[in-house]
C-alpha cells in the first residue's frame, strides 16, 4: 500500500507519517524534504534540481512495497497522481499553523534565527510563503486550492482531515480507513 500525506507546511504531515510508521512496522516513511533539499548545515538552504530529486525519490519509492510519503510532491511530476492507494490532505487553521511553524523554526535554528541577518531574512521569507497557502489566489507550488484540486484528480481513495485533531485521532482515522 502506498499512502501520501500532504498539507500546508506545519499542518502535521511529517508528524503523522512518523507516528503511523512507528505503529505499522510494515511501512517505510519517505519525506519530501529529504528529496527536495540537499543536505546542508544549516538545513533547507539549497534545493536539488528536479531530475535529481525525482530520480532519488522514485528509486526509494519503488524499493518499498508499503510506503508513506509525507509532504508536497503533487507538483513534481504529472504521473505521480497515479502512484497512490490513498492520499490524505491535512488542514488546520492558519493562525495555529503559523504559530507552530514559528516555534518549530526557532527550535530548529535557536535564537540565532532572530538575530543573524541572513537566517532571519530566510525565516521571515519562509513564514510569508507559508502564510500564502490559504489564499485562494495563491498559485505557488503549494496551496490549499491546488491540493484540493489534486485530490479530485488522483485515481485512489482520499481523506480530508480538517481541524486541530490530536496525533492519535488522526492516526485512528487513517488506520481505520486502511483496514
Rosetta blueprint (number, residue, H / E / L):
1 X L
2 X E
3 X E
4 X E
5 X E
6 X E
7 X E
8 X L
9 X L
10 X L
11 X L
12 X L
13 X H
14 X H
15 X H
16 X H
17 X H
18 X H
19 X H
20 X H
21 X H
22 X H
23 X L
24 X L
25 X L
26 X L
27 X L
28 X E
29 X E
30 X E
31 X E
32 X L
33 X H
34 X H
35 X H
36 X H
37 X E
38 X L
39 X L
40 X L
41 X L
42 X L
43 X L
44 X L
45 X L
46 X L
47 X E
48 X L
49 X L
50 X H
51 X H
52 X H
53 X H
54 X H
55 X H
56 X H
57 X H
58 X H
59 X H
60 X H
61 X H
62 X L
63 X L
64 X L
65 X L
66 X L
67 X E
68 X E
69 X E
70 X E
71 X L
72 X L
73 X L
74 X L
75 X L
76 X L
77 X L
78 X H
79 X H
80 X H
81 X H
82 X H
83 X L
84 X L
85 X L
86 X E
87 X E
88 X E
89 X E
90 X E
91 X E
92 X L
93 X L
94 X H
95 X H
96 X H
97 X H
98 X H
99 X H
100 X H
101 X H
102 X H
103 X H
104 X H
105 X H
106 X H
107 X H
108 X H
109 X H
110 X L
111 X L
112 X H
113 X H
114 X H
115 X H
116 X L
117 X H
118 X H
119 X H
120 X H
121 X H
122 X H
123 X H
124 X H
125 X H
126 X H
127 X H
128 X H
129 X H
130 X H
131 X H
132 X H
133 X H
134 X H
135 X L
136 X L
137 X L
138 X L
139 X L
140 X L
141 X L
142 X L
143 X L
144 X H
145 X H
146 X H
147 X H
148 X H
149 X H
150 X H
151 X H
152 X H
153 X H
154 X L
155 X L
156 X L
157 X E
158 X E
159 X E
160 X E
161 X E
162 X E
163 X L
164 X L
165 X L
166 X L
167 X H
168 X H
169 X H
170 X H
171 X H
172 X H
173 X H
174 X H
175 X H
176 X H
177 X H
178 X H
179 X L
